[in-house]
Amino acid sequence: MGSPSQQSRHSVAIFSTCTVLAESEVIAQMRRGPPKADIVAGIHTAIARQVAGLAGQVGLEEAVIMTGGVAKNIGLVRVVEEQIGLPILLPPEPQPVGALRAALLPVEKAAHR
């Protein structure tokens, strides 16, 4: 979904923050018939708006790193960058990063006892 969204000319609006309601909005948009790239771009914008809002509450540093499978969705990464106003750093393999950190955390805690 990352690559097609970057071909969008006019992102459609998705307003719901609830995934069930957002799904209904996407289905309604699909019935209206805009290009799929515009619908995907709208989904990315809705997600990025939520991420930016949450990140703003927590606070952002100059170095922002995105991990997990979603980091492989370049369309979403670019829209989140736009929303937060900062570049996002991506690990070469972002998917196992969270699991690796979770595995190392107990080792680090044990070392500091």
C-alpha positions as CSV (number, residue, x, y, z in Angstrom):
1,M,0.0,0.0,0.0
2,G,3.0,2.3,0.4
3,S,3.9,2.7,-3.3
4,P,0.4,3.2,-4.7
5,S,-0.4,5.9,-2.1
6,Q,2.5,7.9,-3.5
7,Q,0.8,8.0,-6.9
8,S,-2.3,9.8,-5.4
9,R,-3.3,13.1,-6.8
10,H,-6.2,13.9,-4.4
11,S,-6.2,12.1,-1.1
12,V,-9.8,11.3,0.1
13,A,-10.8,12.3,3.6
14,I,-11.1,9.6,6.3
15,F,-12.1,11.1,9.6
16,S,-12.9,8.3,11.9
17,T,-10.4,7.3,14.5
18,C,-12.2,4.1,15.3
19,T,-11.1,1.3,12.9
20,V,-14.6,-0.1,12.5
21,L,-16.0,3.3,11.5
22,A,-12.9,4.1,9.3
23,E,-13.5,0.8,7.5
24,S,-17.1,1.9,6.7
25,E,-15.7,5.2,5.4
26,V,-13.2,3.4,3.2
27,I,-16.0,1.1,1.8
28,A,-18.2,4.2,1.1
29,Q,-15.3,5.8,-0.7
30,M,-14.7,2.7,-2.8
31,R,-18.3,2.8,-3.9
32,R,-17.9,6.4,-4.9
33,G,-15.1,5.4,-7.2
34,P,-12.0,7.5,-6.6
35,P,-8.8,5.9,-7.6
36,K,-7.5,3.4,-5.1
37,A,-4.3,5.3,-4.7
38,D,-6.4,8.3,-3.4
39,I,-8.2,6.0,-0.9
40,V,-4.9,4.5,0.4
41,A,-3.4,8.0,0.7
42,G,-6.5,9.0,2.7
43,I,-6.0,6.0,5.0
44,H,-2.3,7.0,5.5
45,T,-3.3,10.6,6.3
46,A,-5.8,9.5,8.9
47,I,-3.3,7.2,10.6
48,A,-0.5,9.8,10.4
49,R,-2.8,12.4,12.0
50,Q,-3.4,10.0,14.9
51,V,0.3,9.2,15.2
52,A,1.3,12.9,15.1
53,G,-1.3,13.7,17.8
54,L,-0.1,11.0,20.1
55,A,3.6,11.8,19.5
56,G,2.9,15.4,20.2
57,Q,1.5,14.5,23.6
58,V,4.5,12.3,24.5
59,G,7.0,14.7,23.0
60,L,9.3,14.3,20.0
61,E,13.1,14.4,19.8
62,E,15.1,15.4,16.8
63,A,15.7,11.8,15.9
64,V,12.5,9.9,15.2
65,I,12.8,6.2,14.4
66,M,9.9,4.0,13.1
67,T,10.1,0.3,13.7
68,G,7.8,-2.7,13.1
69,G,6.2,-3.9,9.9
70,V,4.5,-0.5,9.4
71,A,7.9,1.0,8.8
72,K,8.1,-0.9,5.5
73,N,5.1,1.1,4.3
74,I,6.9,4.0,2.7
75,G,3.7,5.8,1.9
76,L,2.7,5.9,5.6
77,V,6.3,6.8,6.6
78,R,6.3,9.9,4.3
79,V,2.9,11.1,5.5
80,V,3.9,10.7,9.2
81,E,7.1,12.7,8.4
82,E,4.9,15.5,6.9
83,Q,2.6,15.5,9.9
84,I,5.3,15.6,12.6
85,G,7.6,17.9,10.6
86,L,10.7,15.7,11.2
87,P,12.5,13.1,9.1
88,I,12.0,9.5,10.2
89,L,15.0,7.2,10.5
90,L,14.3,3.6,9.4
91,P,16.4,0.6,10.4
92,P,17.4,-1.7,7.5
93,E,15.1,-4.4,9.0
94,P,12.5,-2.6,11.1
95,Q,10.3,-5.6,11.9
96,P,12.4,-7.5,14.5
97,V,13.5,-4.3,16.3
98,G,10.7,-4.3,19.0
99,A,11.2,-8.0,19.7
100,L,14.9,-7.6,20.0
101,R,14.5,-4.7,22.5
102,A,12.0,-6.8,24.5
103,A,14.5,-9.6,24.6
104,L,17.4,-7.4,25.7
105,L,15.5,-5.4,28.3
106,P,15.6,-8.2,31.0
107,V,19.3,-8.7,30.4
108,E,20.0,-5.0,30.9
109,K,17.9,-4.9,34.1
110,A,19.7,-8.0,35.4
111,A,23.1,-6.4,34.7
112,H,22.2,-3.3,36.7
113,R,21.2,-5.2,39.9
